[in-house]
Amino acid sequence: MGASGQKFDLPQMKAYFEEQIPNVRLISDLTLSESDFKSLGAKLKSAFAFTDKKDGIEEIMICYLVYWVYALIYWDEDSGIHDELTDYCSELPQYQLRHHFEMLVDMFADYDIEKFGYQNNNIEELASILIARHAGIPNDEKYTVFELIDDYRNQNVSVDTMVADIYAHLPYKSRYIFSLLDERSRQDVIWEIRTIMAEVSSGILTRDEVIAKYPSLSISLIDYCMFWHEGKSLLNQAK
């Protein structure tokens, strides 16, 4: 979808997401450029204004879910998670926001999107955790996070200590994403990355075999880990 200059309306974006979602594991594995993301936000704000914020929103909720995942991926430290749509949503009454959260969570079942086994009576917390898990580690911060976790791979420390220390040193977007997760989820994410790093470093399995062995892990995460390991190996050879 990243063809710059192309104009997409919400029905076209919805059709694109519906076509792609069965082929990806996490929503962050979709190909959505930053300009397409911004365009999506502007169109959603406009649509919500015209649908009186309740009626008709169900038709475009998959676009809304994708928007919130990418809001965590593309925000900027200087301006924060701050654009037309987030400003608009911050002004909605609580009952309307809750309705939005309920519809967002429904999307995971409607489109058979990975829910990681989460059950939570608080709909806002559940939506936040699911969106954060699907955002994962933004691509521009993956290498930094790999380096942080790599420092702990041979250290004899408890998982709690490792997770707390890594969390304290995460780059800004990843740190915010982790702040939306509970303690177990933070451990899960770090342990998943550590597992993939060990798998890739062993060099026993091919890319396709790693992808097949870990069916719920982001393909983007696996690919970036392989690129990172390749670069590290080349660097070590050059020394």
Secondary structure, DSSP 4 states (H G I P E B T S, - for coil): ---TT----HHHHHHHHHHHGGG-SSGGGS---HHHHHHHHHHHHHHHHHTTTTTTGGGGHHHHHHHHHHHHHH-BTTTBS-SHHHHHHHTS-HHHHHHHHHHHHHHHHHTT---TT---S-HHHHHHHHHHHHH-S-HHHHHHHHHHHHTTTT----HHHHHHHHHHT--HHHHHHHHTS-HHHHHHHHHHHHHHHHHHHHT-S-HHHHHHHSTTS-HHHHHHHHHHHHHHHHHHHH-
